[in-house]
Amino acid sequence: MLAAILILVLIFYTAFVIPNYSTEPSDDEVDISRTPQMKKLWSLAQTAIRERKPLKAEKALLTILKFDKKNAAAYNRLGILYAKEKHYKEAIECFEIAQSLDNNASSLHNVGLIYLETGKFEKAAMAFSQAIELEGDQPGRYIAYAKALEKIGERHKATEALETAYSLNPSTVVLRHLLELYENASDVENIELTRKRIDELQAAKEQAATKATKPKRRIIKREPKAPKAPKERKTSKASNDKQAKKRKII
């Protein structure tokens, strides 16, 4: 029971507290010079980020940009690095440069997260809106957009954004964001309705999980047995002689 509670707390903290910066494009999509030196620097930066060594990662990324000043992916990674270290001004600069070099939703989304973190909610809403225009199939973008809209008093639009996120990914995480929005507005009727939706979705998922893990009964089809041929009647030699004798007398 305690382990389950801790897992729920971790999920809540991840979903509601930690900004989820987008690292797109992936390494396979990064358009950088594939020289051995650049490959080594990129690998060094990625390893340093995973090992939480920001200074080492920053040095590697800045070296990449020294040789390739138009590397949007490196600017994006550097922006994420600065954002996690709460160097928001430098992070925004990196994301804006990445966006100018490669018009993609990830950089806009990351800029929006920083504006949201620093209380610049109108700019955050604008950045998320632009990111959605470029890539409107990511639920996380709508969740972030809803947070910014709520902060500037656009609760109805925030609700619509969360409902869109739910249509893309029907999950209790999205519904809990919606519940939080209604709780902040003291909307008692919608609070109850949303709690009911959460309970129904959880029950449906538990039922589906139970059904998936339940072993299926194996049905063995048996072929019908062929009818047995009648046994040949056996007669003794004495009986045969007796029958022959009778025929002669007649």
N, C-alpha and C positions, 0 to 999 in steps of 0.2 A: 504493500500500500504506500509506504514512504517513498519507494523508488518511483512509483507512478506519479506521485505528487511532485517530486523533484523534476521529472521529465516534463510535466505540464508547466511548471514554473520556467524551465529553460526555454520551452517553445514560446511562452508568452513574452519572455524577455527578448528573445530573438526577433519575434514578429512585431513587437510594439516599441522597443527601445533602440535596438541597434540599427542604424541606417544601412540599408542593403545597397551598397554602391555597385553599379554594373561594370563588369570587367570586359564587356564586349568591345571589339571583336576578339574572337578566340585566337590562340597562338597560330593555328593553321591558316587563319584569314589575315594575319598581320602582313602588311606589304613592307618589308624591310629588306635591306641588302643582305643577301644570304652568304656573306663572306664568313670564313671561320671565326674571325675576330668578333663580328656582330652576333653570330650565333652564341658564342661563348658569353658575351656581355648580357644577352637576353636571358640565357639560362641562369647566369649568376644573379640577375635581378629577380627572376621568378623564385629561385631558391631562397634568396634573402627575404623576400616578402612572405613566403610560407614559414620561414623560421623566425619571423618577426624581428628582423634586423634592419630597421628603417634606414639607417645611415648608409649601410652597405648597399641596399637596394637603390637608394637615391643616387649614390655615386655611379652605379652601373647605368641607370637610366639617363643621367645627365651626360655620361660618356657616349651613349648611343645617340643622343640628340646633338652632341658635338659633331658627329660624323654625318648624321641624317636629321637636319633641322625640320623636315616635313614629316616626321614619323608620328602620326596621330595616335597610334596605339601606345607609344612610349609616353606621350603627354597625358594620355588618359590614365595609365598606370601610375604615373608620377602624381597626378591630381588625387587619385585615390589614396596614395601614400600620405600626401600632405593632409588630406581630409581626416584620415584616421589619427593623425598626430595633432589635429585641431589647428592646423595652419590654413585657415579657411581662405584667406586672401590669395595665397599662392595656389591653393587648390582650384579656386575659381578661374584664375588666370590660365592654368594648365588645361582645364576643361574647355574653356572658351577657345583656346588655340586649337585644341583637338577638334572642336566643332567646326572651326573655320577651315581646317584642312580636310576634314571628312565629315560631311553632314549626316550624322547618325544619331539615333535616339538615345544611345547610352550616355554620351557626353552631356546632352541636355538634361537627362534624368539625374545625373550626378550633380550638375549645377543646381537643379531644383532641390536636391537633398541638402546641399550646403545652405541654400537660402532658407530652407525650412528649419535647419538646425540653428541658424543665426537670427531667426525671427523676421526675416524679410519675406513675409508670406505671399504678398502680391507677385513678387518676382518668382517665387517658388511655383505658384499656380501657373504663371505664364510659361515657365520652363517645362513643367509637366505636361501642359496642354500641347506645346510644340512637340514634345517627345511622343505623345499619343498620336498626333497627326502623322508622324513618320512611322510609328510602330504601335498600332492599336490593338494588338492581340496579347499583350502582357498584363495580367491582373495586377502585378505589383505597381505598375505605373498609375493605374486608376486608384489604388489604395493611397499612394503618396499624394496624388492629385486631390483626393477627398480630404486628406488632412489639411492641405493648404487652403482649400475652399472653406472648410469649417472655421479656420482661423480668421478668415476675412468676412465671416458672416454669411457665406453662401451655403447654408445648410441643405437646402433643397437640391442644389447641384451636387453637393457632396454625397447625398443619398443616392442620386442617380449614378454617380461614378462608382460607388460601392456595389450597387445592384449590377452594373455592367461587369465589374470584377467578378461577382458571384456567378454571372452567366457564363463567364470564361472558365471559371474554376469553382464549382460548387463545393466550398469547404467551410468548416466551422471557423477557421481563422478569419475569413472575410466577414462572416456573420458577427463575429465578436467585435470587429471594427465597427460594424453597423450598430451593434448594441451599445458600444461606447459612445457613439455619436448621439444616439437617442437618450442615453443616460445623462450626457452633458447638457442636453436640451430639456431634461426632465419630462420627456414625452412618454408618459406612463403607458398609454395604449400601445404604441409601437414597441416599447420595451418588452411588454408581455408577448406580443406577436413574434418578436425576434427571438426571444428565449424559447418560445414554442418551436420555431423553425430550427433552432440549434438542437433541441432535444430530439426532434423528428429526424434530423439529418444524422445525428449520432446513432440513434436507434437503427436507422436504415443501414448505416455502415457496419455496425456491430452484427446485424443480421446477415449481411452479405459476407462478412468475414467468417462467421460461424458456418454458413453454408459452404463456403469455399474450402474450409478445413475439414468438414465432415466427410468421412470416407464413404464412397459410393458403394451400394450393395451390388455385388457382381451377380449377374443373372446368367446361368449356364443353360443353354438350349440343348435339350436332349433329343436325338433323332428317334422317331417312333420305331419300335422293334418290329421286324418282319414276322408275319404269322408262321408258326411252326408247321411243317408238313406232317400229315398224319403218319404215324408209324406203321410200317408194313407188318401185317399179321403173320406170325410164325406158327407153323403147324408141325407137329412131330411126325416121324416116319410111320409110326403105328397108326396114327390117325388117318394118314393118307392111304394105308393099306386097307383099313376098315372101310373107308369111303369107296374104294375101288371094288371091294367084295360086294358091297350093297348094290352097286350098279350092275354087276354081273347077275345077281339073283333076280333083279327086276327084268 
